[in-house]
Amino acid sequence: MRKTARIVLGLLFVFSGFVKAVDPIGFALILTEYFRAFHLMFLEPLALMGAVALSAVEFVLGIMLLLDFRKQITAWGIFLFMSFFTLLTLYLALFNPIEDCGCFGEAITLTNWQTFFKNLVFLPLSLVVFLQRNRTFPVARARAEWSVCVFFTILITSISIYSYRHLPFVDFRGFKIGNDLPLLLEEARTQPEFIYKTELLYSKDGKQKTFEPDAFPDSSWTFVAAHTKEIRTGVRHKLRDFSVFDTGGEEMTDALLQENQTALLLLVTSYENLTNRILEQIKPLVAERKAKDTPVYAISALPAEELRELLLTHGLEMPVYMTDRNTLLTMIRSTPGLMVLKQGTVMAKYGFRDIPTLKQWKKMIEEDPELVVARATIQMRLRVQLFVAALLLLVFLLRKGFWFTRAIRFF
């Protein structure tokens, strides 16, 4: 039983830690929601650091559990982790201060009740690991086990830092490369996550009865109240809404998503990194698009006129559309960032540290759009598959007694 519990919990913690580590900004946004919900706003500046640290702890605990290293510390960590989050998710389920607990980052979205029941399933397994933590001998010498712990901590932290400085190692969001945005929006419209049901309460002869809006009672009944219920359909969408407006307040979403030509979007969440060096790198790409009379837009959460004037001072003339900050952060985890759209399909995304040269840009634009998307999708899947394969192989070799983890002999 202990072995089964150890493997199941280990895989759970590794997966949960990894999907949050590859998108530290996204997890930091979730932590910020927690801080606001529990009136701990003074902790918001620590959200990013906390996101990196918490995902690393979760990942390393899972690895150590799979390896059965540092049994005491790992068992205590797993049990306390599961106990705390079971109680937390019960509170979230009862009072719903936030919609998504963020247990699996953007990879898997669960309701608060689903998350609570998930924790109820895994909590007994953590108890098994905790109660039987002293029943087996150490797998390796303490120095070797701590060395492995440090190695995996550096590994997962490095992935978080890379994803923060560039773009997420793996993208689970609605705006990932290859997604057809109009199709996703249509699915969200026709298959809503919530439906609303109104019930009418009437009374007669001291008794109350509920009626549907299309089945009113006769005049002998007296109206008491109307109640509207929010009913969850069980459907979850990666992309629920996407709206952009011009400076006159007119919605431009459909025009943007139906654009037949390849459109370059400059996405600006804040004034951060709008330096001369970065804007000079963007200028040749904008000039190339304008020379071919193809669309170039800026989408910003900043005041449109201020951003337009700032761009003009750097020789970047383009329409500026507006949307909210959360939408922009969902579109790209970089400010500024670039997104390439064609007929509503995301062809490419670039963080401000990875802006392509004019030569790279022309090569990408001149290729078949389907080939560009397919290559990016395959590369992302290959990265994940290679990482998972290498990780499982490494864990297997370490667990089976690689040279520096040979079991200790007791005489």
N, C-alpha and C positions, 0 to 999 in steps of 0.2 A: 504493500500500500504506500509506503514511504517513497519508493522509487517512482511510482506512477505520479504521486503528488508532486514530487520534485521536478519531474520532466514537464508535466502540464503547466505548473506555475512558472517554471523557468522559461518556457517558450512564451507564455503570456507576458511576462515582464520584459523579455527581450523585445518582443514585437511592440509592446506599448511604449517602451523607452525609445526604440528606434524611430517609430513614425512621428514622435514628438521632437526627437533630436534633429531630424532632417528639415524641420520647419520651426526654428526657434522663435521667429517673429510671430508666427501664428499661435504658438503655445503661450508666448508672452502676452498676446492680446487676450487669451482666455484667462490667464492669471490676473490680468488687469480687471476683467469682469468680476472675478472672485473678490478682489480687493474692494471694488466699489460696492458689491452686493453686501459685504460684511463690514462696510464702513472703515476700511483700512487703507484709505487713499494715500497715506504717507508711505506705503510700501510700493506704490506704482513705479518709482524710479528703479526699483530692484527687480521688476518683472522679467526683463530679458535675462539677467544673471540667474534669477531663480528658475527660469525655463530651461536654461542650459544645464544647471546643476541638478534639477529634479529629474530631467530625462536621463541624465548620465547615471544618477543613483539607481533609477529603475532598471536601466539596461544592465548595469554591472551586477546588480542583485540577481537578475535573471541568469546572467552568465555564470556567476559563482554558484547558483543553485544547480544549474545543469552540470557543472563540473564537480559539485559537492565539495567545494573549497570553503575554508573558513566557516565551518558548520554553525558555530555558535552565533557569530555576528550576522551571518546570512539569515539564519532561522529567525532571530530576533527582528531583523530588518523587514523580512517578508511579512511576519505576523503583525508587527506594528503598522506597517504600510497598509495591509488589507483591513485591519481593524479600524484604523482612522478613516479610510476612504469609504468603508461600509457605512459608518455613522454619518459621514459627510453626505454621501449620496442619499441616505434616508432623509436627511434634512432637505436636500435639494428636491427630492421626489414629493415631499409633503408640502413644501412652501414655494417651490419653483422660483427662486430668486434669479436664476439664470437658466437658459433653455438647454445648453449643452455643457456637460461636465468636462468635455475635452479629454476623456480618458484615453482615446486613441487618436488624438489630434484631428486632422482633417480626413484621415484615412477611413474611419468608420464613425458614423454619427449615431449615437443612441439617445433615446429619451432618458430622462432622469430615473423613471421607474425601471426601464430596461437595464440601466447601469446598476441600480440597486440590486435587482434580482441577479444580475451577473456576479456581483460581489458576494451575494449570499451563496452562490454555487462554489465560488473559489475560496471563501473564508475557511470552511472546514478543512480544505486541503492545506492551507497555511497552518492550521492548528495541528494537523498531523505532522508536518515538517517540524514544527516548533517542539512538540512533545517528544519526538523521537530524535532530537538533535544530538543526543549523547550516546546513541545506540550503535554507532559505527566508528571505526578508527579513522584518523585523518588520512586523506588520500596522498598528501605530499608534505614535505617540510614546510614550515611556516614561511620561510624566506621565499620559497618558490611560489607558494600560493599568493603571497602579497605582491610578488613581482607580476604575476598574471593579472591580478586585480588592477594594478597601476597601468599595465599595458592597455587593458580594455577601457579604462577610464580615459586615457589619452586618446585612444581610437575614437570613441563616441564623441568626446569633446571636440576633437578635430573636425569631425563631420558637421557638428553644429556650427563651429566657427566658419567653416567653408560655406555652408548654406546661408549663414548670415551675411558674409562678405560678398557672396555672388547671388545665386538663386538656389532654392531648395534642391537638394540632391535628388529628391523624388517629389513630384508635384501631384497632390491629391485633389486639388481644387477644381472648381467649375471652369476656370479660365486656363487650364493646362493646354499645352500645344496639342493640336489635333481636334479639340472640341469644337463642335458646331454650335455656336451660341444661340442662334435663332431656334434651333431644334430643342435645346435644353430649356429655353424660356417658354416655348410652346408646351413642352411636357409639364413644366411647373404650372402653367395656366390651366391646362385641361385635366391635370391630375393633382389637385391641391393637397397640401399636407394637412390642412384643416378644413372642415366644413362647419357651417354655423346653422344651428337648428333653433327656431323660435317656438316657444310654447306659450299659450294664453291661458291664464288662470281665471276661472269664473266661479261664482258661488250661487247656490240656490237652496233655500230652506235650511240654511246653516251648514250645508255641505259644499265642499270645493272640488272642482274637477278641471283637469287640464285638457285643452283642445288644440288641434293643429290650426295654423293660420288659414288653411283652405277649408276648414270645417267648423264654422262659427255655430254656436248654439242659438236657440230661439230667444226671443226678447224677454222671456221669463228669467233668464240668467243675468246676473250682475257681474260686470267686468271687475276683476281685482288687480291683476298685474300681468306683465309680460316678461318672460325670461328668455334670454338667448344663451344657448350652450355652445361651447367650442369643442368639437369632436375631432380627435386625431384620426386621420385615415390610415396611418401606418406607412405612408409613402414619404420618402425623404429625398430631397433634391440637392445636388451640388450647387446649382445655380437657381436661386429663387427669384431674383429681380436684378435688373440692370437698366438704369435710366441715366441719360446724359442730356443736358440742356444748354442752349446757347445763351448769350448774355441777355437776350430779350425774354428768357424764360420759356422758349419754345422747345419742346422735346425733340431731340435729334437722334434718338436711339435707332429707330427703324432705318433712317437714311444712312446711318453709320454701318449697320449690320447688313444692309442690302447693297453696299457699294461693290460694284463688279471688279473694279481695279484694286490692285494691292495697295492698301492704306497703311501709312506709318503713323503710329500713335505715340506721342510723347506723354508719359504719365507722370504727374507731379503731385506728390502728397504734401510736401512742405518745401520751405526754402532751402533746406539742408542739401548740400552737394550741388547747388546750382552755381557752380564756380565757372570761371572763364575756361579752365582746362577741359571740363566736362562738356560744356556747351560747344566749344570749338570742335570736339570730336563728333558731335551730333550734326554740326553744320554741313559737312559734305554729303551726308545721307539725305538731309532735307533738300539740299540743292539738287541732288540727283533726281529726287522724286518730282520736284517742281519742273525740272528740265524736261521730264517726260509727261508733264501735266497730269500727274497722279496725286491723289489726296494725301495731305499731311495735316494732322490735327494735334492739338494739345488737350488733354483731359486733366482737370485739376480740381483739387479741393480748396485752392487758394482763390482770393478775389480775382476774377477773370481779367479785369482791366490792368491790375497790378502785374499779373504774370505776363500779359501781352506786351506791356511796356518793357518789362525786364528782358523778354526774349528779343524784342526789337532792338534793344541796345547792343545785342550780340549778333545782329543780322539774321535773326530767325523770325520770319514773318509767317504766321499760320493762325487759323481760327482757334479760339480757346473755348472749349466746352467745360461744363461744370458737372460734378457729381460729388457724392459724399466721400469722406475719408476712408470709411470701412470698405466701400466698394473698390477704391483704388488699391488698398492694401490686399484685397482679395485677388485683384487682377494681377498684381506683381508685388513681390516683397522687396522692392527697391525704389528709392526716390532720389533722383528721377530714374525712370526706366523706359524701355522701348518695347512696344508690342506691334506685331505685324499681322494685319487682318486682311482676309480676302473672302468676300461674300459671307462674312460672319464667322469664318473658321480661323482659329488662331494658328498662324504659320510659324511664328517665332517670338521669343521673348529675350530681352537682354537687360541685365542689371547695369548700373552706371559704371561698374568696373570692367564690364565685358562688352562695351560698345564695339561693334565690328569696324574694321577699316573699310574704306570705300571699295577696295578690291574684294574683300570678303562679302560685303553687302551686294555688290553687283553679281557675284557668283551665285549667291543665294536667290536673288530676285529672278535671275535668268533661268533657274531650274524649274522643272515641273512642280507646282505647288504640292501636289499629292506626294511626290517623291520627297520633298523637303519635310513634310509632316511625318511621312512614314519613317524616314531616317531618324528624326528626333524621337519618335515614339519607340522605335527599336532600341536606340541608344539608352533611353531611360530604363526600359525593361531589362536590357543587358546589364546595366549597372547594378540594378537590384538583384538580378539572378546571380551575378558574379559575387556580389557582396554576401548574399545568403549562403551560396555554396562554399565560399572561402571561410565564412564564419562557422558553419556546421563542421567543415573539415577540421578546422583548428580546434574546435571544442572536442571533437571525436579523438584527435591525436592527443590532446592534453589529458582527456579523461582516461584514455587507454594506457597512459604511462609513458609519455614522451620523456626524453632523457632526464630533464630536470624536474619531473614530477613523479618519479618512481616512488611507489608507496614506501612508507617507513616500516622497517621491520622491528617488531617488538620481541624481546628475548625474555 
